[in-house]
Amino acid sequence: MMTSRRKFLKTAALSGASLVIGFNGVRLLQGAKTSAPFQPNAWIRIDADGIVTLTIGKSEMGQGVRTSLAMLLAEELEADWTHIKLVQASPWPGSDLGTGGSDSIRSSWKPLRQAGAAAREMLTTAAAARWKVDRSSCTASHGAIIHSPSGRSLNYGELVGDAAKLPVPQDSPLKDKKNFKIIGQRTSRIDGHDIVTGKARYGIDVKIPGMLHASLERPPWDGAKVKRVQEDAARSVGGVRSVIKLSRGIAVVADTSWSAIKGRTALAAEWDDPPKDAFDSETHARRLETASRETGFITRSEKAPAGTGDITKTIEATYHYPFYAHAPVETMNCVADVREDHCTLWVPTQAPERLQNRVGELLGIPADKVEVNITLIGGGFGRRLGFDYAVEAAEISRAAKAPVQLLWSRADDMKHGHFQAASVHYLSAGFDAQGRPVAWKHTKAGSFHNISPLDPKEAHDVAWYQDWSWGAYDVPYAFPEIQTAYVTVNLPVKHGPWRAVFAPSSVFAREAFFDEVAQARGADPLAFRLEMLKGADVIKVGSTVDRRRLRRVLEVVRDKSGWGASIAKGHGRGVACNAYFGHTYIAYVVDVAVAPGNNVRVERVVAAVDCGLVVNPIGVEQQMEGGIIWGISSALKGEITFRGGAAQQSSYADFEVARMHDTPAIEVHIVPSDGPEPFGMGEPPVPPIVPAIVNAVVAATGKRVRSLPIRPEHFRG
């Protein structure tokens, strides 16, 4: 269910028997505007029937955020969990409803609880006034206010009229975590039944009166010009209404999606040949490798302290990371209804405000005349932080003078998305005369996102470059001397956020090379990690890394996996770990089997995670499992390659992803944390799983793997 902010507030104002609490950052609102900084904004509404409605300001794309946010509200509100309903907020001028960076729970943790606590206090005050008793003798519990001495009670629905007349308290006391009843409990998804029964509606399910359907033929490579097209053949397909030439390609608009697709096929569009120097991924890989030997921009430099032994031996390696697509199950889609001075969109998006502004620019209307209705998302992974598909839909609707649903095909999604960029990593380690590791160097050659403009003022800011090299500059191990660097290599194809953004490539190279260092040292790779995580518990390098917490998750997977036990021939066991922005700490031990023909199967994954305070253990486990399977895909399955400026893959047949039969036995151990707040779990599980798989494969085969995805040819010769 979706509602615009304007419609919601109008409904709330007209409802005489309801209590509405909004929140904006840490300051609670009661109608008047405030100068406080805006944070993801939502409202609590309690109706006379006791139903609590939460307006969600975050996109739901499978991560279960609706359930976790509702748990925060219900905890402080002392609400009856069975009486919670959800609606989706739409953007308005000044809002910030973007969903990314695993930030939904962390950014909502305090303000949403404050909103719930304020409502609880107002209801308590209203009940005490009605009973004419001391307020301290009243408590909230399970959707009601109870007068302890007399045993009287009033449910929330009976109190909303009185409570709505009270001023909103600004500093209502929050619960101590030892008193939590809902937060921390295993809680099934509030929308799970609707999703598994097909009742839930995603963007692809939207239908509105008079809606037409569109399929868009796009240039195969950037700048391609159409040579010939069979427009008459397309128009002759039953159900086709029009063929429209647009800035982004040629759209076929029809009564049904199938007619639009058939009409597009009938276009038989032919494009000119790409230039000889068109983008090629193999050539780009060689360019990246050359760049990785350059000095680059130094993101971290720590000189060895006095008394450190001289380097007498050096090992080095180069790691190659390929292009990947997002490949969500639900392809890009949007319904757009463009009128003379207004546009309404129904769209699965992670960036509603940026989309709103861009469509306003396209149509030449104010942003607040673009209404964005955010639907459920069938897989985001950062792809829907881009909004090209919605802009296309608006352009087609304007030209067709009708509401239109644009649906990308699977091939469209593979070939025309923004990709996870390839990178190359040069690493070296130095040892003293006693074989102790004394120096670490990691240079990453990669590309800035080009779907987001680079601010020239930040182009030489170390924090900017550190952002592009997560997992490299924040190496957690206590080498006396550390140097990390970033070398920029321009990339003409679209590339942008992907699950865990920049960390997967850097952590793959770092954790796999760390095993090479352990081998050179003659050390057990897990024990060696623990040894190199000693020393000061906390180091600060852009983000804070708590070595104590990272050691703890490693110790858990060591103990739970039976790390030291023998393993059968043809099998291997590997380990990797990571501190994600210093908030979420994850370690994996992976068991693999390498079958005849050098085919790799991941058989078992033992995981330990410390993500601070846990809101919903089920949600944490599910995100860990999803991240592990995502990692299996990128370690063992598909990659994107480019020839003649165009992506070569077009379906799950040639860009494989892990399927049910590829799923290993997974054990997730949530490590009790002294972290005071929760941190998101959408991104952190991804970076360390690939190097754990790689290290297990090396243990099984004795062959070093330094490029992805792992192929049988890695083990030949």
Buried (B, 14 or more C-beta within 10 A) or exposed (E): EBBBBEEBBEBBEEBEEBBBBBBBBEBBBBEEEEEEEEBBBBBBBBBBEBBBBBBBBBBBBBBBBBBBBBBBBBBBBBBBBEBBBBBBBBBBEEBBBBBBBBBBBBBBBBBBBBBBBBBBBBBBBBBBBBBEBEEEEBBBEBBBBBBEEEEBBBBBBBBBBBBBEBEBBEEBEBBEEEEBEBBBBEBEBBBEEEBEEEEBBBBBBBEEEEBBBBBBBBBBBEEBEBEEBBBEBBBEBEBBBBBBEBEBBBBBBBBEBBBBBBBBBBBEBEBEEBEEEBBBBEEBBEBBBEBBEBEBBBBBEBEBEEEBBEBEEEBEBBBBBBBBBBBBEBBBBBBBBBBEEBBBBBBBBBBBBBBBBBBBEBBEBEBBBBBBBBBBBBBBBBBBBBBBBBBBBBBBBBBBEBBBBBBBBBEBBBBBBBBBBBBBBBBBBBBBEEEEBBBBBBBBBBBBBBBEEEEEEEEEEBEBBBBBBBBBBBBBBBBBBBBBBBBBBEBBBBBBBBBBBBBBBBBBBBBBBBBBBBBBBEBBBBBBBBBBBEEEEEBEBBBEBBBBBBBBBBBBBBEBBEBEEEBEEEBBBBBBBBBBBBBBBBBBBBBBBBEEEBEBBBEBBBBBBBBBBBBBBBBBBBBBBBBBBBBBBBBBBBBBBBBBBBBBBBBBEEBBBBEEEBBBEBBBBBBEBEBEBBBBBBBBBBBBBBBBBBBBBBBBBEEBBBBBBBBEEBBEE
